[in-house]
């Protein structure tokens, strides 16, 4: 054993052909790793010499393969020609220019439309325009231009575009509209879509006959169209009605009839119990008599009570307006006829309540709402008679004796009135130039 220190082989691998020195054996341990197996060097192949097989010499196959190997070249990229690239750029630039100009044109158009739409209009004096039912903005533009309410539209069609942008194309109202000077197209649009149209009115006094009501409807110049057939008496409701220009006479008459039907239905359904009336038509007939007998609102219910009491007692109604209607119909008594004569009171007609029992066959006029209500809710009285009191009203009585006394008073009043009228007529015939000595003046 020598003193030379042992060279450690830890940390390196022996070189090929170098002997591995003996190392002391380590005791076996259950935690010891298995010995590392050293990798073996790959086998060395020696180049064989070519073997001569006569005329052919066999070379090394690997070397031959290397000599025969040719790399595959990829196809070169296809490059666009300068001409093709230039055409594409020009088209792209052209399209971008168009888009830019289009955007500028759109913004300019919107700005121009808005400005013109809100600019003061050309109208110099107040004007009206009638929009027919079912009309559209396109159809009324020429008429608005002709009246100077809006300016001439030209190719830009500012009014139509403004209306469309505002979402008002389908909001056009029918009727007659008023426009003030200087209204902008925006204000015109708002007037036609949200403003109130001009309304006209036509009124009828309570108690008018259908004949008189139709005469007034025919004479009104605001209504249009031909006159419809004469409605039956007592089928139109007298009142004051509002309507728009362009309404036809047939539509207006139907409006009066519809209002009458609804009013009569509502009042009849709410009538007092125990009335001697079988139908709503009988209520209308009696209301027309009440309407003709008094024009004082506070008397209607009491006058109605007289006729209701008579019907309950099966007494004849004996009312002059029924005699007049039976003789002259809806046209009424001639103004120069004077009072009813005794012979006329005795004349037989279907409407003469001095001769027939109960109600006449139908209304003698068109009663108003208050007369209908008075018949549906008459005053609770025992009255059976009434006569004029000389002041426009009536005096009532429960007995024939009291009634006759009231009639005498009325006759005195009536006689005095006739005397006063005759004196006034004589005075009016006296010459304005008369003198006290009977000689006429110049």
C-alpha positions in Angstrom: 0.0 0.0 0.0 1.5 3.3 -1.0 1.2 6.7 0.6 0.1 8.4 -2.5 -3.4 9.8 -2.2 -6.1 8.1 -4.1 -7.4 10.0 -7.0 -11.1 10.4 -6.7 -13.2 9.5 -9.6 -16.3 11.2 -8.2 -17.9 13.7 -10.5 -16.6 12.4 -13.8 -17.1 9.5 -16.1 -14.2 7.3 -17.0 -13.0 7.7 -20.5 -13.4 5.0 -23.0 -10.7 2.3 -22.5 -9.9 3.6 -19.0 -10.2 1.0 -16.2 -12.5 1.8 -13.3 -10.6 1.5 -10.0 -12.0 -0.7 -7.4 -14.1 1.1 -4.8 -15.0 -0.2 -1.4 -18.4 -1.9 -1.1 -21.0 0.2 0.7 -23.3 -1.6 3.0 -26.7 -2.3 1.5 -29.4 0.0 2.5 -33.1 -0.1 1.8 -32.9 3.5 0.8 -30.0 3.1 -1.5 -30.6 3.7 -5.2 -29.7 1.0 -7.7 -26.3 1.3 -9.3 -26.2 3.6 -12.2 -25.7 1.8 -15.5 -23.1 3.5 -17.6 -24.3 4.2 -21.2 -22.5 2.2 -23.7 -20.9 3.8 -26.6 -22.6 3.3 -30.0 -21.0 0.7 -32.1 -18.5 1.9 -34.5 -19.0 1.1 -38.1 -16.0 0.7 -40.3 -16.2 1.8 -43.8 -16.0 -1.2 -46.1 -13.9 -1.1 -49.1 -15.6 -1.4 -52.5 -15.9 -5.0 -53.7 -15.2 -5.6 -57.2 -17.8 -7.6 -58.9 -16.4 -7.5 -62.3 -17.2 -4.4 -64.1 -19.5 -2.8 -61.4 -18.1 -1.2 -58.3 -20.5 -1.1 -55.3 -20.1 2.1 -53.3 -21.3 2.9 -49.8 -25.1 3.2 -49.8 -25.2 6.1 -47.4 -22.7 8.1 -49.4 -24.6 7.3 -52.5 -27.8 8.6 -51.0 -26.2 11.8 -49.9 -24.9 12.3 -53.4 -28.3 11.7 -55.0 -30.2 13.9 -52.5 -31.5 17.2 -54.1 -33.3 19.8 -51.9 -36.9 20.8 -53.0 -37.1 24.4 -53.8 -40.4 26.3 -52.8 -42.2 28.3 -55.5 -41.3 32.0 -55.4 -44.1 34.4 -54.2 -46.3 36.0 -56.9 -45.8 39.7 -56.8 -48.5 42.2 -58.1 -47.4 44.3 -60.9 -47.0 48.0 -60.2 -49.9 48.7 -62.6 -52.3 46.4 -60.7 -51.3 47.9 -57.4 -51.9 51.4 -58.8 -55.4 50.6 -60.1 -56.4 49.2 -56.7 -55.1 52.2 -54.8 -57.0 54.6 -57.2 -60.3 52.7 -56.8 -59.9 52.6 -53.0 -59.1 56.3 -52.9 -62.1 57.1 -55.1 -64.5 55.1 -52.9 -63.1 56.8 -49.8 -63.5 60.2 -51.4 -67.1 59.4 -52.4 -67.8 58.3 -48.8 -66.3 61.5 -47.4 -68.2 63.7 -49.8 -71.4 61.7 -49.1 -71.0 62.3 -45.4 -70.4 66.0 -45.9 -73.5 66.2 -48.2 -75.7 64.3 -45.7 -74.7 66.6 -42.8 -75.2 69.6 -45.0 -78.6 68.4 -46.1 -79.7 67.8 -42.5 -78.5 71.2 -41.5 -80.2 72.9 -44.4 -83.5 71.1 -43.9 -83.6 71.9 -40.2 -82.7 75.5 -40.8 -85.3 76.0 -43.5 -87.9 74.0 -41.6 -87.7 76.5 -38.7 -87.3 79.7 -40.7 -90.0 82.3 -40.8 -92.6 81.4 -43.5 -93.8 83.4 -46.5 -97.4 84.0 -45.2 -98.2 87.7 -45.0 -101.8 87.6 -43.8 -104.0 85.2 -41.9 -105.2 82.3 -43.9 -107.2 79.1 -43.5 -106.9 75.7 -45.1 -109.3 72.8 -45.0 -107.9 69.2 -44.7 -110.3 66.7 -45.9 -110.8 63.4 -44.1 -108.3 60.8 -45.3 -105.9 63.4 -46.8 -102.1 63.0 -46.4 -99.2 65.5 -46.2 -98.2 64.7 -49.7 -101.7 65.6 -51.0 -102.0 68.9 -49.2 -98.6 70.3 -50.0 -99.7 71.9 -53.3 -102.6 73.6 -51.6 -100.4 74.9 -48.8 -98.0 76.3 -51.4 -100.8 77.9 -53.4 -102.1 79.8 -50.4 -98.5 80.9 -49.4 -98.7 79.1 -46.1 -95.4 77.3 -46.9 -92.7 78.2 -49.5 -92.3 76.4 -52.8 -90.7 73.1 -52.0 -88.5 72.4 -55.0 -86.3 69.3 -55.2 -85.4 69.4 -51.5 -88.9 68.9 -50.3 -88.1 70.5 -47.0 -91.6 70.4 -45.6 -92.1 66.7 -46.3 -88.7 65.7 -45.0 -89.2 67.8 -41.9 -92.5 66.2 -41.2 -91.0 62.7 -41.7 -88.1 63.5 -39.4 -90.4 64.7 -36.7 -92.4 61.4 -37.0 -95.7 63.3 -37.8 -96.4 61.8 -41.3 -99.4 59.9 -40.0 -100.7 62.5 -37.5 -102.5 64.8 -39.9 -105.9 65.9 -38.6 -109.0 66.7 -40.6 -110.7 70.0 -40.4 -110.2 73.7 -41.1 -107.0 75.2 -39.6 -106.0 78.9 -39.2 -102.5 80.1 -39.9 -101.0 83.4 -38.8 -98.4 85.4 -40.8 -94.8 84.3 -40.7 -95.5 80.8 -39.4 -92.5 78.5 -40.0 -93.0 75.1 -41.7 -92.4 73.5 -38.3 -95.3 75.6 -36.8 -97.5 74.7 -39.7 -96.8 71.1 -39.1 -97.7 71.4 -35.4 -100.9 73.3 -36.2 -102.0 70.5 -38.6 -101.2 67.7 -36.2 -101.7 69.0 -32.7 -103.6 72.3 -33.1 -107.4 72.8 -32.8 -109.3 73.2 -36.0 -111.8 76.0 -36.5 -115.2 75.1 -35.2 -118.5 76.5 -36.3 -121.8 76.3 -34.4 -125.5 76.0 -35.4 -128.3 76.2 -32.8 -132.0 75.3 -32.7 -134.5 76.4 -30.1 -136.4 73.7 -28.2 -139.8 73.0 -29.6 -138.9 73.7 -33.2 -140.4 71.3 -35.8 -138.3 69.2 -38.1 -139.4 71.4 -41.0 -137.9 74.5 -39.3 -134.8 72.8 -38.3 -134.2 71.5 -41.8 -134.7 74.9 -43.2 -131.9 76.3 -41.0 -129.6 73.4 -41.9 -130.2 74.0 -45.6 -129.4 77.7 -45.3 -126.1 77.2 -43.5 -123.2 77.9 -45.9 -120.6 76.1 -43.9 -122.2 72.7 -44.2 -121.8 70.9 -47.6 -123.7 68.4 -49.7 -127.4 67.9 -50.5 -130.2 67.9 -48.0 -131.2 64.4 -46.7 -134.9 63.4 -46.5 -137.1 65.1 -43.9 -136.7 63.3 -40.5 -139.8 62.3 -38.7 -141.1 64.8 -36.2 -139.6 64.5 -32.7 -136.4 62.6 -33.8 -133.9 65.4 -33.6 -132.6 66.9 -30.4 -132.6 70.8 -30.4 -129.4 72.2 -29.1 -126.4 74.2 -30.2 -123.9 72.0 -32.1 -120.3 72.6 -33.0 -118.9 71.2 -36.2 -115.9 71.6 -38.5 -115.9 72.9 -42.0 -116.4 70.1 -44.5 -119.2 68.3 -42.6 -122.1 67.4 -44.9 -125.7 68.2 -44.2 -126.5 64.5 -44.1 -123.8 64.0 -41.4 -125.1 66.9 -39.4 -128.7 65.7 -39.4 -127.5 62.3 -38.4 -125.6 63.9 -35.5 -128.9 65.5 -34.2 -130.7 62.2 -34.6 -128.0 60.2 -32.7 -128.0 62.7 -29.9 -131.8 62.5 -29.7 -131.8 58.7 -29.5 -129.2 58.6 -26.8 -130.9 61.3 -24.7 -134.3 59.7 -24.9 -132.9 56.3 -24.0 -131.1 57.6 -20.9 -134.1 59.7 -19.7 -136.6 56.9 -20.3 -134.5 54.4 -18.4 -134.4 56.8 -15.4 -138.1 57.8 -15.4 -140.3 57.9 -12.3 -142.4 54.8 -11.6 -146.2 54.7 -12.3 -146.3 57.1 -15.3 -149.3 56.5 -17.6 -146.8 56.2 -20.5 -146.2 52.9 -22.3 -143.2 53.7 -24.5 -140.4 56.2 -24.9 -142.1 57.5 -28.0 -145.1 58.4 -25.9 -142.8 60.3 -23.5 -141.4 62.2 -26.5 -144.9 63.0 -27.7 -146.0 64.4 -24.4 -142.7 66.3 -24.0 -143.3 68.0 -27.4 -146.7 69.2 -26.1 -145.1 70.5 -22.9 -142.4 72.3 -24.9 -145.0 74.0 -27.0 -147.2 75.1 -24.0 -144.4 76.9 -22.0 -141.0 78.3 -22.6 -140.4 78.9 -18.9 -138.0 76.3 -17.5 -139.5 76.4 -14.0 -143.0 75.6 -15.3 -142.3 72.5 -17.4 -142.6 70.0 -14.6 -145.9 71.5 -13.4 -147.4 71.7 -16.9 -146.3 68.1 -17.4 -148.1 67.1 -14.2 -151.4 68.6 -15.6 -151.2 66.3 -18.6 -150.1 63.3 -16.6 -153.1 63.8 -14.2 -155.5 64.1 -17.1 -154.1 60.9 -18.7 -154.6 59.1 -15.4 -158.2 60.3 -15.2 -158.8 59.5 -18.9 -159.6 63.2 -19.6 -158.9 64.7 -23.0 -155.8 66.8 -23.0 -157.4 69.8 -24.8 -154.3 71.6 -25.8 -154.1 74.2 -28.6 -150.7 73.3 -30.0 -152.0 69.9 -31.1 -154.8 71.6 -33.0 -152.4 73.9 -34.8 -150.1 71.0 -35.8 -153.1 69.0 -37.0 -154.1 71.9 -39.3 -150.8 73.2 -40.6 -148.2 70.6 -39.7 -144.6 71.5 -39.1 -144.8 74.8 -41.0 -147.0 76.1 -38.3 -149.9 78.6 -38.2 -149.6 81.6 -40.5 -148.5 84.7 -38.7 -151.4 86.7 -39.9 -154.0 84.1 -38.9 -154.6 85.3 -35.3 -155.9 83.0 -32.6 -157.7 79.7 -33.1 -161.3 79.9 -34.0 -164.0 77.8 -32.3 -164.6 76.0 -35.6 -160.9 75.0 -35.8 -161.1 73.6 -32.3 -164.0 71.4 -33.4 -162.3 70.2 -36.6 -161.4 66.6 -36.7 -157.7 65.8 -37.2 -155.6 62.9 -35.8 -153.8 65.5 -33.6 -156.8 67.5 -32.3 -156.8 66.6 -28.6 -160.1 68.4 -28.1 -161.6 65.7 -30.2 -159.5 62.6 -29.6 -158.8 60.8 -26.3 -155.3 60.5 -24.9 -152.1 61.4 -26.8 -151.9 62.3 -30.5 -150.3 59.7 -32.8 -146.9 61.3 -32.6 -144.8 64.3 -31.5 -145.8 67.8 -32.7 -142.3 69.2 -32.4 -138.7 68.3 -31.3 -138.6 68.6 -27.5 -135.5 69.6 -25.6 -133.8 67.8 -22.8 -135.6 69.8 -20.0 -139.0 69.0 -21.4 -138.1 65.3 -21.6 -136.9 65.3 -18.0 -140.1 67.2 -16.9 -142.3 64.5 -18.4 -140.2 61.7 -17.0 -140.3 63.3 -13.5 -143.4 65.5 -13.4 -144.3 67.6 -10.3 -146.5 66.0 -7.8 -149.7 68.1 -8.0 -153.5 67.7 -8.4 -153.7 70.3 -11.1 -155.9 69.6 -14.1 -156.1 73.0 -15.8 -153.9 76.0 -16.6 -154.2 79.2 -18.6 -152.0 82.1 -19.4 -151.5 84.7 -16.7 -150.6 87.6 -18.9 -146.9 87.7 -17.8 -145.6 84.9 -20.0 -146.4 82.2 -17.4 -149.5 80.3 -16.4 -152.0 80.1 -13.6 -153.0 76.6 -12.5 -156.2 75.1 -11.1 -157.5 71.8 -9.6 -161.1 72.4 -10.5 -163.1 73.6 -13.5 -164.7 76.4 -11.4 -161.3 77.9 -10.5 -160.1 77.5 -14.0 -163.1 79.4 -15.5 -162.4 82.2 -13.1 -158.8 82.3 -14.3 -159.9 82.3 -17.9 -162.1 85.3 -17.2 -159.1 87.2 -15.9 -157.2 86.2 -18.9 -159.9 87.4 -21.2 -159.8 90.9 -19.6 -156.0 91.0 -20.0 -156.3 89.9 -23.6 -159.0 92.5 -24.4 -156.9 95.3 -22.9 -154.0 94.2 -25.0 -156.0 94.3 -28.1 -157.3 97.8 -27.2 -153.8 99.0 -26.6 -152.6 97.5 -29.9 -155.3 99.3 -31.8 -154.5 102.6 -30.2 -150.9 102.2 -31.1 -151.7 101.4 -34.7 -153.9 104.4 -35.0 -151.2 106.7 -33.6 -148.7 105.3 -36.0 -151.0 106.3 -38.9 -151.2 109.9 -37.8 -149.1 112.2 -40.0 -145.9 113.4 -38.5 -146.6 116.9 -39.8 -150.1 117.2 -38.3 -150.8 120.4 -36.2 -153.2 121.0 -33.4 -155.7 123.0 -35.5 -156.0 120.2 -38.0 -154.1 121.8 -40.8 -151.2 119.9 -42.2 -147.8 121.4 -42.2 -145.3 121.6 -44.9 
